[in-house]
Amino acid sequence: MPLALVKTGTYTQRMALSSRAARVVLAFFVAAGTLAAPHALVAQTPQRAVYVSVTDPAGNPVPGLGPSDFIVREDNVSREVLSVAPVDEPMQLAVLLDISQAAEAFVRDYRNALTAFITAVTNDTTPKGKHQIALVGIAGRPTILRDYSSDPTPLLKSAQSVFSMPDTGTYLLDGIIETSQGIAKREATRPVIVAIITEGPELSNRPYDLVLQTLKASGAALHVVKVGSPRNNSYDRAMVIDQGTRTSGGRNEDLLATTALPNMMKKLAADLTHQYRVTYARPQTLIQPETVTVAAAKPGLTARGTAVRPERPQPRR
């Protein structure tokens, strides 16, 4: 059998060849590192996102916006907006209803408004999944009238069955706390609380700072629609409505005529179903910001933002 001979050379020749090969390999890795570096830097840049509603002076959603149309600040420090896209995550909506004695004259408008709102939300085909809605009565102890569901049929049936409860007052603050705690337990990804309340007496005995703390921990946006002539003098309730809606990215609406309630709830549904997901860059830091605010760059537009809760890391298997 013939032997396979290996070509030989001097020690100097072999070292020269090895040196050239090493230089080629080194050049390859340097070039590869240079090409990969920008991608590695992008990947390492921490990113956060905000759900944002943008409305015109008439309160209608504004379509077609991009990164240059938003201004995001953390503790008043501007952040670079990286991308803007329509939100495709489904909502978990809890509607708190003041069905106390003060709502007796408003029941018909309640039913029409809830029907319009439920129909508009459940007909939304944008998300990858279905929105869920729960109805909660806040006359006396907060009571679930209809648990979270994406099926409009039982939701609409419950909406048409709403009635006021005699000899009762409003428990808005209790309702926000208990609903927020339920949202936290469910680990809802896009939670929203909508409260339709009268100006009847507030009977909750909860300090406003506790309510706001619980709301913030849930990550929910709070929207409040008040109907009737203003006469409620609860300081804690006023603070929760003012600060809770403003800091969570919600609406704070006052309606003197309840006949305007169905149209308002249609606008709120359109607002919620036409939100943007605004992603921005955050520098690496151990200190988390106290506040995140978003504004529209164009004059005349109103932007409201709710911080997206970071995804929890999956446990290792």
FENQUICOR-V950030 format. One record per backbone hydrogen bond with DSSP energy under -0.5 kcal/mol. CO is the residue of the C=O (numbers start at 0). NH is the residue of the N-H. If there is no record, write none. Layout:
co=CO nh=NH
co=CO nh=NH
This chain:
co=2 nh=4
co=9 nh=13
co=10 nh=14
co=11 nh=15
co=12 nh=16
co=13 nh=17
co=14 nh=18
co=15 nh=19
co=16 nh=20
co=17 nh=21
co=18 nh=22
co=19 nh=23
co=20 nh=24
co=21 nh=25
co=22 nh=26
co=23 nh=27
co=24 nh=28
co=25 nh=29
co=26 nh=30
co=27 nh=31
co=28 nh=32
co=29 nh=33
co=30 nh=34
co=31 nh=35
co=32 nh=36
co=33 nh=37
co=35 nh=39
co=36 nh=40
co=37 nh=41
co=38 nh=42
co=39 nh=43
co=40 nh=44
co=41 nh=44
co=43 nh=45
co=45 nh=281
co=47 nh=279
co=48 nh=307
co=49 nh=51
co=49 nh=277
co=50 nh=305
co=51 nh=275
co=52 nh=303
co=53 nh=61
co=54 nh=301
co=55 nh=58
co=59 nh=55
co=60 nh=62
co=65 nh=68
co=66 nh=69
co=68 nh=296
co=70 nh=294
co=71 nh=78
co=72 nh=74
co=72 nh=292
co=73 nh=76
co=75 nh=77
co=76 nh=73
co=78 nh=71
co=79 nh=81
co=79 nh=280
co=82 nh=278
co=84 nh=276
co=87 nh=127
co=90 nh=92
co=90 nh=131
co=91 nh=191
co=92 nh=94
co=92 nh=133
co=93 nh=95
co=93 nh=193
co=94 nh=96
co=94 nh=135
co=95 nh=97
co=95 nh=195
co=96 nh=98
co=96 nh=137
co=98 nh=164
co=99 nh=102
co=100 nh=103
co=102 nh=105
co=102 nh=106
co=103 nh=106
co=105 nh=109
co=106 nh=110
co=107 nh=111
co=108 nh=112
co=109 nh=113
co=110 nh=114
co=111 nh=115
co=112 nh=116
co=113 nh=117
co=114 nh=118
co=115 nh=119
co=116 nh=120
co=117 nh=121
co=118 nh=122
co=120 nh=123
co=126 nh=128
co=131 nh=92
co=132 nh=148
co=133 nh=94
co=134 nh=144
co=134 nh=145
co=135 nh=96
co=136 nh=142
co=137 nh=139
co=137 nh=170
co=142 nh=136
co=142 nh=144
co=145 nh=134
co=148 nh=132
co=149 nh=151
co=150 nh=154
co=151 nh=155
co=152 nh=156
co=153 nh=157
co=154 nh=158
co=155 nh=159
co=156 nh=160
co=157 nh=160
co=158 nh=161
co=163 nh=165
co=164 nh=167
co=167 nh=100
co=168 nh=139
co=169 nh=202
co=169 nh=203
co=170 nh=174
co=171 nh=175
co=172 nh=176
co=173 nh=177
co=174 nh=178
co=175 nh=179
co=176 nh=180
co=177 nh=181
co=178 nh=182
co=179 nh=183
co=180 nh=184
co=181 nh=185
co=182 nh=186
co=182 nh=187
co=183 nh=186
co=189 nh=91
co=190 nh=220
co=191 nh=93
co=192 nh=222
co=193 nh=95
co=193 nh=195
co=194 nh=196
co=194 nh=224
co=195 nh=97
co=196 nh=226
co=200 nh=169
co=200 nh=202
co=206 nh=209
co=206 nh=210
co=207 nh=211
co=208 nh=212
co=209 nh=213
co=210 nh=214
co=211 nh=215
co=212 nh=216
co=213 nh=217
co=214 nh=218
co=214 nh=219
co=215 nh=218
co=220 nh=192
co=220 nh=222
co=222 nh=194
co=223 nh=225
co=223 nh=252
co=224 nh=196
co=225 nh=254
co=226 nh=198
co=232 nh=234
co=233 nh=237
co=234 nh=238
co=235 nh=239
co=236 nh=240
co=237 nh=241
co=238 nh=242
co=238 nh=243
co=239 nh=243
co=240 nh=244
co=241 nh=245
co=242 nh=246
co=243 nh=247
co=244 nh=248
co=244 nh=249
co=250 nh=223
co=252 nh=225
co=254 nh=227
co=255 nh=257
co=256 nh=259
co=257 nh=260
co=259 nh=263
co=260 nh=264
co=261 nh=265
co=262 nh=266
co=263 nh=267
co=264 nh=268
co=265 nh=269
co=266 nh=270
co=267 nh=271
co=268 nh=272
co=270 nh=273
co=271 nh=274
co=274 nh=86
co=275 nh=51
co=275 nh=277
co=276 nh=84
co=276 nh=278
co=277 nh=49
co=278 nh=81
co=278 nh=82
co=279 nh=47
co=281 nh=45
co=285 nh=287
co=290 nh=74
co=292 nh=72
co=294 nh=70
co=297 nh=300
co=301 nh=54
co=303 nh=52
co=305 nh=50
